[in-house]
Structure formats: C-alpha cells, structure tokens
Amino acid sequence: MMDDNNPEKAKISPKQKTQAAAQIFSRLQKKTEKRNSPKEDILVLSAQEKESPKENFSHIELIGDLAKAKEALFRKICTEEEIVELFFSQSKQQSQSSSFLELLQARHKLASEEYQNLLAISSINTEWMPKTPSSPFDLVLGKILVDHALLQRDQIQQLIRIQTTLRKIGIVKSLQELVVICKALSEDIVKPLVAQCEKKIADAKKNSIEQTSIKKQAILSLPGKKYPVMLCFFLLLFLGVSLPLLWLRHESQKKSPETTAVPIKPAKIVEPASLADDLAAEDLKKIAMQKSIQEENSVRDLVRWGNFWISNKQQELLLQQWATGSQLSGFALQILSQEFHLKEENSIARLVWNSHWNIPKGIYLKIQVQVVNPFQKDKVYASQTLETDLYGNLSAEFSFYDKKAMPGLYCFRVIFNFYNQADFTKFFLGLRENQIWETSFLADDAIKTSAYAKLQSKEVREIVEQNKKQYDGIKQWIQKKERFSRKEWEEKNKNFAQEFQKIQEKIENLEKFALSPLYPETKIKLQEMVEKLHNIFTAWRDWQNSFEIKSKEFFQEKAQWEISYEKVQAFLDKEEKEIFDFLESRRWIIIQKQ
C-alpha cells in the first residue's frame, strides 16, 4: 500500500505552481473589478456565487503505483473494488515489495500492450481534495470493531490508511465498505454493528442539542436587574436639593483664623547637684527601703539580727545570752544525750529515739536519722529527716510494720548536713563541715541475739544441704542415663516441685522475725544457688524428652551450680565470723522494750 510516508507520494511540479499562481492573480483581479462595479453587478455576481459551489480541489501530481492505479481506473481495466483489494493485498505483502502493476497482472492477465502502457506511466496530474479527517461514523465503527474484538487496532489503522490513499485517486469508500470489500468481515456481521454505530451517533447529537437548549434556557431565564424609576427620581431630587444647602452652610461657617501671641518663657537653668547631695539622696532611699522592710517584717513577726531576719521568739531566746547581731566562735556540735526503747502496739514494733543537742536556745537544726546494717552501711532499712525545736530537742519514731520482735544487729545513724541548714543557723553557729554519729544496738540481750544468730546459721546450712541433695539425685540420673516411664516421670516431677517449694519457704523465714537479715550476702548467694538447681532440673527434663545420649545444657548448669554452692559457704563463714566478733567486742547497746 502507498501512503503519505511512501517515497512515491504525490508532489507538486513547478508548472503546477505557476498555474496556481495565475489562478490566484485572476481571482484577485475579479475581486477588484467587483468592488469598482455598480451594486447591481455585485448582486448578480453574489447570486451567481451562491448558485455555483466553491471549488476546494487542488492539483497534485501522482507518481508510481498511484499514477498507474489512476490510469487503470480511467481506462476501465479494473473496478474501484478491485483496486481496493489490490491495495489491501499490497499492504499485507509489503515485506515482499510487490508493486501494484504486478498484482494487477497476476489478477487480470493483462495484454502485453496494456501492461507496457501502464508501465510507461510514471506520473499523472489530477485534482485532489485536501486531506480531511476520517468521518465520525468511521471512527465510531472502528472503535466498536475493536471493543468487540472483531478486528485488531492495527487492522483498523491499516484500513484507514488505505482509505486516505484511495481518496488521492478519486475513490471514496467508507470504513464499512472497505471492511466488506477487503473481506475482513462479512456483510452480515457488519450490518448490525453499523446500526449500533448510527444509534450512538444519533444519541450523541440528541444529547448535544439538549445541552445546547438547556444552556440557552438557563441564559434566558436569568433574572434581569430592575431599578425602580420613582425611587431613582426622588433620590436624585434629594441630592440636588441637599448638596447646595450643605455647601452654603460650609461657606457661612468659614472664619479667618485669629493669631494670638504666645509668651515664650525663658528656660530654667538647672544647676548640677553636688556629690554630697547625691549621697544624701541615696541614704534617704536606703532608709526608706529599710523602713518599708521593717514594716513588712513586723507584720510577719520577724526582727533583724545582723543581716538576717529571725522570728521574735528566736530573738527573745537568743537575747538571754547573746547581744543582737553576735555569733558563736569555735562551736562544736554534739549530742548531749540520747535514749532508745522499743514499744509494741497492736503487734507492731516501734523504735523510739529521743535526743538533746548542745545548740543554743533559739537555734534549730535539720537532721537526718537512719536505721542501717552495721556491716553494710549502704543498706538503709528506715530513714527520716527531722528538725529540732528551739530548745535543742529532737525525737524520732520508726515503725517496723508487722515485725513483732527484732533479734539481730542494727546501727542507728544521725547525719548533720551543713548544706541543708538555714542561712541564719550557718551564720550563728559558724559550722562548715558535715558530721555523722553512729550507734550500734541489739534488739535483745547478747545471749539471745547470739543464739538467734547460731539458729540462723544452722537453717542456712540446712537449706544448702537440702539443695545439694536434690542436685546429687539429678546428677546420678544423668550419669546412669536413666530414662523413666511417664508415670515415674510425673512422680519425680511432683516430688521435686514439693522440695523446691520447701526450700523457698525456708529462705523467706530467715528474716521473718528480723528487720534486716543477719546474713544478707549469704541470703543473696543462696537464692542464686536455688535458681541454678531449678535450671539443672529443667535441663534433665528436656533430656528425658529427647533422644540424645548426653545433655550439654546439664553440664553447663552443673558447673554454675557448683560455683554458687562454694560462694554460699564462703559468705556464710565470713558473715558468721563478723557477727560473733561484733558481739564479743561489746561496741553496742541494748534497746529495752517498754
């Protein structure tokens, strides 16, 4: 098929260009004559132009296959339908480079003379209507054929290109006719689709007409602006009368401005103040400020002591021995007396501490008191921050919750922190260092405390031996590679759980009757050893459920348990020695019960 991209496409020769220029010149000349002619001639000419349609054709030169096809059609060697079929065949055989004349010769068996005549034709001049886009009918029909999968999109494009080529040689065929002529589809299939296509086009036209009418109605139905004539007339009349009156009133109120002389007073000469006057003014300000502060503090019941403000009660007590604004020198803070006792109320034990300090009357201190372990001072079991009264007395009371008795060793710490004191206290006492007082005490006599310590040590060793017994049993099962039945396994699991629960209860009972345990580090290591025993039992249980000969996890947990076992014994010996050495040193007091 020959299309616009073919090198043999139609070209306009120089001769045709000259003819076209002559035609344009003649048309321009006719237009000039019409302008200069009378109106009657103009009317006649315009009527003639209306009767004769305008020519939209242009002269082109056909070359190659297009020229041969045009000549064959002119000589009636073949029909339009045959030319359509030949161009369609040529488009399908484009890869074989078959010419139109060869296909025509194969179809009609042309005589040698006709064949030579057509072969000799290389170009033909003819009239051709400029290329117009495909009709909406063809486009809609092509879309329907593609949507129904009757033809491919490439086939539709091929037929449209053939349609454009045929127009150049004067053959006008619709897409419907081309589909039937090229035998792409039968006429029975195409007819229903054509009816569907016509219906779509009609519906589209109808919708466009309805939309146009709706727009026109909408435009015509817009309300127009109406202006009341009488209202406008009266408004103009009012403005015409009122504006002149306003102008006349404005002119009558105009007056010439009167000028009045303003006397200019001479500037005051300010003499510089002397230095003595400035100092006197500052002193007056200070006196006024102090007076206001005194008035304010008098309302708050405060009086001045040096650069500090204290209460009237403090001043009254301090003035008994010292003058106003004075302070102590070389003062050393001490606890003059202190006493401890235990009291039980409703099965709750309380530690009561009373003390008296060597501070002057009128001074108060902030003191922190703690109950700690005598061997590990960082283990604080109770703590309070208190304030002495103005007479140097300080008391504290500690509740030990549900502890009925307190066998064991304890340390009572009293902490004086310089940075926590009031500014006046720091000034008056002149203290610059922190101080700590410690008092170790027993909750019972030494004999009972020693017996309790031995009992605790015995219980710890029993727990250790009970733990070791369980460990030896599991170790023996692993070494013998014993595997138990389901019933035996359930029984051993139950027995281990019961023994493990007993061990946990004994550990908790170690400090059941004491605020702090006698063997705190031993208790921690003992708890770790019990946890390792549970891990060993878990490793043995997993080995029972597996098919392995040895249990790697068991040997790992076994090594860790043995280390914990040695640590428990070492810490127990160490802490037991510290307790009995402390009891023998007599560096403690006994707190009596009340």
Disulfide bonds with the S-S distance in Angstrom:
none
